[in-house]
Amino acid sequence: MTNRRLLNVLNGQTENIPPIWLMRQAGRFLPEYRATRADAGSFLDLCYNPELATEVTMQPIRRFGFDASILFSDILVVPDALGRSVRFVQGEGPQLDPITPQEIADLDPSKVLTELSPVYEAVQRIRATLPDETTFLGFCGAPWTVATYMIAGHGTPDQAPARLFARREPEAFKQLIDVLVDASILYLIKQLQCGADAVQIFDSWAGVLDDKLFLTASQDPIARIVKGVRAQVPDAKIIGFPKGAGQRLLGFVEETGVNAIGLDWTVPLDWARDTLQGKVALQGNLDPTLLITGGSDLDESIDRIMEAWSAGPFIFNLGHGITPQGDINLVHRLVERVRSYSNR
């Protein structure tokens, strides 16, 4: 047991009051973030400025006192480090030059160790700045989700360009996934060495895959990342978040070896408790729109999640990231309700 309550949960403990943090807790719903973002220049300039990245990482900790902080960065710094130019266009999101099968052979995963040195400096600064009781999370995007942007050059509604690429160019697709697995292993190990307590792997687009591609593009690569990280950091604590995986979550948990599973808001509470919680800690799964609408729906949803999952290893979170429209007052209300639940 440590004084970092979220880390205790990742070690299999049950906390009387579950720890809480929110995906995208450092973001556009905070006025202090918007001010820092305006000072930084481009979004990537913010990610690569250790001082400013530390500042925005700390902002939600100061305001809400969350039990965990997550590194402020972006999943696309990995392809940027690999030499695939990444631009963030206002109102359009990330833009990359779509990769061709011939270009994949030129990718060098070891570049994440040199090209992302500002990120590692930020990790060291953040850990030194955080309260001692706050668990510090690093992260990366899963190979499938990162590959979807590298292949299409931008986000798409159902990632059809990447799914088509996987079927039309299976050898090139496998080669791209392999590069991203190797890069992710190096990237996460370095974050842990620089001060992260644990890491999360975001597979935000896992839910668009059929059973075969889910195994080969999502589950198996993440299992390889977990194994590769633990080969160097044997006690590494890792959270997996395969959004939209549904009933395939059980196989994901059993085959990847993650310590906790992030669950989106579509996952039935009782099923997750009865099927998954005996094997792994649960993390989630409040619908982020409730932090816009509030009201009794918010309170009742918090209580249902707490009632279903708080008797076992559990981290309260959202089912995906908080949106820019999230209401700061409702976030305060959420934190207070979770922390007072056992007293009601």
C-alpha positions in Angstrom: 0.0 0.0 0.0 1.2 3.5 -0.8 -0.3 6.9 -0.2 -1.1 7.1 -3.9 -4.6 5.6 -3.8 -5.0 5.1 -7.6 -1.7 3.2 -7.7 -3.1 1.0 -4.9 -6.0 0.1 -7.1 -3.7 -0.8 -10.0 -2.0 -3.1 -7.5 -5.3 -4.9 -7.0 -6.5 -3.1 -3.8 -10.0 -1.9 -3.1 -10.1 1.7 -1.8 -13.0 2.7 0.5 -13.5 5.8 -1.6 -12.5 5.0 -5.2 -9.9 7.3 -6.7 -11.0 9.7 -9.4 -9.5 11.3 -12.5 -11.0 12.3 -15.9 -9.7 11.7 -19.4 -8.9 15.0 -21.0 -9.0 16.7 -17.6 -6.4 19.2 -18.8 -8.2 20.7 -21.7 -10.4 23.3 -23.4 -13.2 23.3 -20.8 -10.8 25.1 -18.4 -10.2 28.8 -18.9 -6.7 28.6 -17.6 -5.9 25.9 -20.2 -7.3 28.2 -23.0 -5.1 31.0 -21.8 -1.9 28.8 -21.7 -2.8 27.4 -25.1 -3.0 30.9 -26.6 0.4 31.7 -25.2 2.0 28.6 -26.6 1.5 29.1 -30.3 0.6 25.8 -32.0 -0.8 22.8 -30.2 2.4 20.8 -30.8 4.4 23.8 -29.5 2.4 23.3 -26.2 3.1 19.6 -26.2 6.8 20.1 -26.8 7.3 22.9 -24.2 8.1 21.2 -20.9 7.3 24.2 -18.8 3.9 24.8 -20.4 3.1 21.1 -20.6 3.8 20.9 -16.9 1.5 23.9 -16.3 -1.5 22.5 -18.1 -1.0 19.1 -16.5 -1.1 20.7 -13.1 -4.2 22.9 -13.8 -6.9 20.3 -13.1 -5.0 19.0 -10.0 -5.0 22.5 -8.5 -8.7 23.1 -9.3 -10.2 19.7 -8.5 -7.7 17.7 -6.5 -7.9 14.6 -8.6 -6.2 11.5 -7.4 -4.3 11.1 -10.6 -2.7 13.4 -13.2 -2.0 12.4 -16.8 0.8 13.8 -18.9 -0.4 16.5 -21.2 0.6 15.5 -24.7 -1.0 13.8 -27.7 -1.0 10.4 -29.2 0.3 11.8 -32.5 3.6 12.9 -31.1 4.7 9.3 -32.0 4.2 9.6 -35.7 5.6 13.1 -35.5 8.8 11.7 -34.0 8.8 9.0 -36.7 9.1 11.8 -39.3 5.5 12.0 -40.4 4.7 15.7 -40.3 1.8 16.4 -38.0 -0.2 19.6 -38.1 -3.2 20.6 -36.0 -5.6 22.8 -38.0 -8.0 25.0 -36.1 -11.5 23.5 -36.6 -10.3 20.5 -38.5 -8.1 18.6 -36.1 -4.9 16.7 -36.9 -3.5 16.6 -40.4 -0.8 14.3 -41.7 0.6 13.3 -45.1 -1.1 9.8 -45.7 1.6 7.2 -45.5 2.2 4.9 -48.5 3.2 1.2 -48.2 6.7 2.1 -49.6 7.3 4.7 -46.9 6.7 2.4 -44.0 10.1 0.7 -44.4 11.8 4.1 -43.7 10.2 4.5 -40.2 12.7 4.1 -37.3 10.9 3.5 -34.0 14.1 4.4 -32.0 13.5 8.0 -33.0 11.0 8.3 -30.2 13.9 8.3 -27.7 15.6 11.3 -29.2 12.8 13.3 -30.9 10.5 13.2 -27.9 13.1 14.4 -25.3 10.9 17.5 -24.4 8.1 15.1 -23.4 10.5 13.2 -21.1 11.6 16.5 -19.6 8.0 17.4 -19.0 7.4 14.0 -17.3 10.3 14.7 -14.9 9.1 18.2 -14.1 5.5 17.1 -13.5 6.4 14.3 -11.1 8.6 16.8 -9.2 5.7 19.3 -9.0 2.8 17.0 -8.2 1.6 16.4 -4.7 3.2 13.2 -3.4 -0.2 11.4 -3.0 -1.1 12.0 -6.7 -0.6 9.1 -9.1 1.1 10.2 -12.3 0.0 8.6 -15.5 1.9 8.5 -18.8 0.3 7.3 -22.0 0.4 6.4 -25.6 -2.0 5.8 -28.4 -2.5 2.1 -29.4 -1.0 1.1 -32.7 -4.3 0.7 -34.4 -5.6 4.1 -33.4 -2.3 5.9 -34.3 -2.2 4.0 -37.6 -5.7 5.2 -38.6 -4.4 8.8 -38.6 -1.2 7.9 -40.4 -3.0 6.1 -43.1 -5.9 8.5 -43.8 -4.0 11.6 -42.9 -6.9 12.8 -40.7 -9.7 11.5 -38.5 -12.7 9.8 -40.2 -16.1 8.7 -38.9 -15.4 5.0 -39.0 -11.8 4.7 -40.1 -12.7 3.1 -43.4 -9.4 4.2 -45.0 -7.3 2.2 -42.5 -9.6 -0.8 -42.6 -9.3 -0.9 -46.4 -5.5 -0.5 -46.1 -5.4 -3.4 -43.7 -7.1 -5.6 -46.2 -5.6 -4.4 -49.4 -2.0 -4.1 -48.1 -1.8 -6.7 -45.3 2.0 -7.0 -45.3 2.5 -3.2 -45.2 -0.2 -2.8 -42.6 1.5 -5.5 -40.4 4.8 -3.7 -40.9 3.2 -0.4 -39.8 1.7 -2.0 -36.7 5.0 -3.6 -35.8 6.8 -0.3 -36.0 4.2 1.4 -33.8 4.4 -1.5 -31.3 8.2 -1.1 -31.0 7.9 2.7 -30.8 5.2 2.5 -28.1 7.3 0.1 -26.0 10.3 2.5 -26.0 8.1 5.5 -25.4 6.2 4.1 -22.4 9.4 2.6 -20.8 11.0 6.1 -21.0 8.0 7.7 -19.4 8.1 5.2 -16.5 11.8 5.7 -16.1 11.4 9.5 -16.0 8.7 9.4 -13.2 5.4 8.1 -14.4 3.8 5.8 -11.9 1.7 3.9 -14.5 0.7 4.3 -18.1 -2.5 4.1 -20.2 -2.8 2.8 -23.7 -5.7 4.5 -25.6 -7.3 2.5 -28.4 -10.1 5.0 -29.1 -11.0 3.4 -32.5 -11.0 -0.3 -31.4 -14.8 -0.4 -31.7 -14.8 -0.1 -35.5 -13.0 -3.4 -36.0 -14.5 -6.8 -36.7 -13.4 -9.8 -34.7 -10.4 -10.7 -36.8 -9.0 -7.2 -37.1 -9.7 -6.6 -33.4 -7.4 -9.4 -32.6 -4.6 -8.6 -35.1 -4.8 -4.8 -35.0 -5.8 -4.0 -31.5 -5.6 -6.8 -28.9 -2.4 -8.6 -30.0 -0.4 -5.4 -30.5 -1.4 -4.1 -27.1 -0.5 -7.5 -25.6 3.0 -7.1 -27.2 3.4 -3.6 -25.8 2.5 -4.8 -22.3 5.0 -7.7 -22.6 7.7 -5.4 -24.0 7.3 -2.8 -21.3 7.4 -5.3 -18.5 10.5 -6.9 -20.0 12.3 -3.7 -18.9 10.0 -2.5 -16.1 8.7 -5.8 -14.6 6.2 -4.2 -12.2 4.9 -1.7 -14.7 1.2 -0.8 -14.1 -0.8 -0.5 -17.3 -4.4 0.6 -18.1 -5.9 -0.5 -21.4 -8.7 1.5 -23.0 -10.1 -0.3 -26.1 -13.2 2.0 -26.6 -16.2 0.2 -28.1 -14.8 -3.3 -27.6 -18.0 -4.6 -26.0 -18.1 -8.3 -25.1 -14.6 -8.6 -26.5 -13.3 -6.9 -23.3 -13.0 -10.2 -21.5 -10.6 -11.7 -24.0 -8.7 -8.4 -24.1 -8.3 -8.4 -20.3 -7.2 -12.1 -20.3 -4.8 -11.8 -23.2 -3.1 -8.5 -22.7 -2.4 -8.7 -19.0 -3.4 -5.1 -18.2 -3.9 -4.1 -14.6 -7.0 -2.1 -15.3 -9.5 -1.8 -18.1 -11.0 1.5 -19.1 -14.7 1.1 -20.0 -16.9 3.4 -22.2 -20.4 4.4 -21.1 -22.1 1.6 -23.3 -20.7 -1.2 -21.1 -23.4 -2.6 -18.8 -22.4 -2.1 -15.2 -23.5 -5.5 -13.8 -21.8 -7.3 -16.7 -18.5 -5.5 -16.1 -18.7 -6.3 -12.4 -19.5 -9.9 -12.8 -17.3 -10.7 -15.8 -14.3 -8.4 -15.5 -13.8 -7.0 -12.0 -12.6 -10.3 -10.5 -9.7 -10.3 -13.0 -8.8 -6.6 -13.3 -9.5 -3.2 -11.9 -12.3 -1.3 -13.6 -12.0 2.3 -14.8 -14.9 4.4 -16.0 -17.5 4.9 -17.2 -19.7 8.0 -16.8 -21.1 9.5 -20.1 -19.2 12.8 -20.7 -22.4 14.5 -21.8 -23.7 14.3 -18.2 -21.1 16.9 -17.4 -22.9 19.2 -19.8 -26.5 18.5 -18.8 -26.1 17.8 -15.1 -29.3 17.5 -13.1 -30.6 14.4 -11.4 -29.4 12.3 -14.3 -25.8 13.1 -13.4 -26.3 12.3 -9.7 -28.2 9.1 -10.4 -25.6 7.9 -12.9 -22.7 8.5 -10.5 -24.6 6.6 -7.8 -25.3 3.6 -10.1 -21.7 3.3 -11.1 -20.5 3.6 -7.5 -23.1 1.0 -6.3 -22.1 -1.4 -9.0 -18.3 -1.2 -8.8 -17.0 0.4 -5.6 -16.9 -2.9 -3.7 -13.9 -4.0 -5.8 -10.8 -2.5 -7.4 -12.2 0.6 -9.2 -11.2 4.0 -10.5 -13.9 6.5 -11.2 -13.6 8.1 -14.6 -15.6 9.0 -17.7 -16.3 6.7 -20.6 -14.2 8.9 -22.8 -12.7 12.4 -22.5 -14.4 15.4 -21.1 -15.7 17.6 -23.9 -14.9 21.3 -24.3 -18.5 22.0 -23.3 -18.0 20.4 -19.9 -19.2 22.5 -17.0 -16.6 23.2 -14.3 -19.3 23.4 -11.6 -20.5 19.9 -12.6 -17.0 18.5 -12.4 -16.8 19.8 -8.8 -20.2 18.2 -8.2 -19.0 14.9 -9.6 -15.8 14.9 -7.4 -17.8 15.8 -4.3 -20.4 13.1 -4.9 -17.9 10.3 -5.6 -15.9 11.2 -2.4 -19.0 11.5 -0.2 -20.7 8.3 -1.5 -19.7 6.0 1.3 -21.1 8.6 3.8 -24.6 8.6 2.3 
